[in-house]
Amino acid sequence: MASSKPVTPVSPPLKDDLDIVIPTIRNLDFLEMWRPFFQPYHLIIVQDGDPTRTIRVPEGFDYELYNRNDVNKLLGPKASCISFKDSACRCFGFLVSKKKYIFTIDDDCFVAKDPTGNEINALAQHISNLLTPSTPYFFNTLYDPFREGADFVRGYPFSFREGVPTAISHGLWLNIPDYDAPTQLVKPLERNTRYVDAVMTIPKGTLFPMCGMNLGFDRELIGPAMYFGLMGDGQPIGRYDDMWAGWCAKVICDHLGLGVKTGLPYLWHSKASNPFVNLKKEYKGIYWQEQLIPFFQSVVLPKECTTVQKCYLDLAKLVKEKLGDIDPYFHTLSEAMVMWIEAWDELNPPKEAQSSTNGKPVKDEPSSKSK
């Protein structure tokens, strides 16, 4: 009788190097559907709204839960740079994470199925995107040449084929499209049913509308630029948090020679938000974006900006100088951008400065923690 060898369990990819960040105002029952994919990973949950409300997290997940009291306690006066009553609060999770990679998802997003009926492991696809190079300097007509079964096409310069590190992986959604309020109003029943089996690099010099509900990024490469701005309570604008981060991060990626991928993976966006509520939040952004996009398209960062932090501080200065005349909000936003970088550097000192704290900056414990 042949003897069988014990099977060595396969560890999930990047299990110890990735945090999942979730902003929420409700119980996280949606995690049950994601359990097969998310349970091995550490979750950072940022509770928005009333900090006295108890958020229920299904058993068996390893998580930290932060609420507004934790934000205020940890950041002190700098807590004002973290938005309140807006999903932009998720960037607090980026700030306190100590992992190399981040995946962030909204709590109304569920597991999608591919055209063959198989469930999509969105996290695994983001990891694949982030661990393979991007090609921002020359477009490959077979899309991502690093995907299995694909390569560079004839005429693609060999000097560009090594690619550049991928900083951001931008995923898409089936069912409810990520529309602005006017488009929602004129197409209330429209659903996205197209599954395009492709990943592509967004070319250098090209901006894109980044959606934060299905997003992965290399925190060490681009983390300080993933600030979702000042939105929501007390601000004249909402629902532009992820787009603001996307515009800033793309300009910085282009300057530093980093890549951004978009396409796969898909998830299932289950709930359409109220278009009339959205219009109230968006209307200034819809007006301002016609000036914001040309601004970002014209930004040229100086050669001296060799780190993400330096790039972001220079960008903050330009926001005040070039956009301040549009509305006083941009003066406040510029100051918050600087505050964000200061908070980032306080909580994420250079590695050589961490030896006295065993590699981690000292910080307060969150409100809730579970193993």
Secondary structure, 3 states (H helix, E strand, C coil): CCCCCCCCCCCCCCCCCEEEEEEECCCCCCHHHHHHHHCCCEEEEEECCCCCCCCCCCCCCEEEEECHHHHHHHHHHHHHHCCECCHHHHHHHHHHCCCCEEEEECCCEECCECCCCCECCHHHHHHHHHHCCECCCCCCCCCCCCCCCCCCCCCCCHHHCCCECEEEEEEEEEECCCCCHHHHHHCCCCCECCCCCCEEECCCCCCCCCCCCEEEEEHHHHHHHCCCCCCECCCCCCCCHHHHHHHHHHHHHHHHCCEEEEEEEEEEECCCCCHHHHHHHHHHHHHHHHHHHHHHHHCCCCCCCCCHHHHHHHHHHHHHHHHCCCCCHHHHHHHHHHHHHHHHHHHCCCHHHCHHHCCCCCCCCCCEEEC
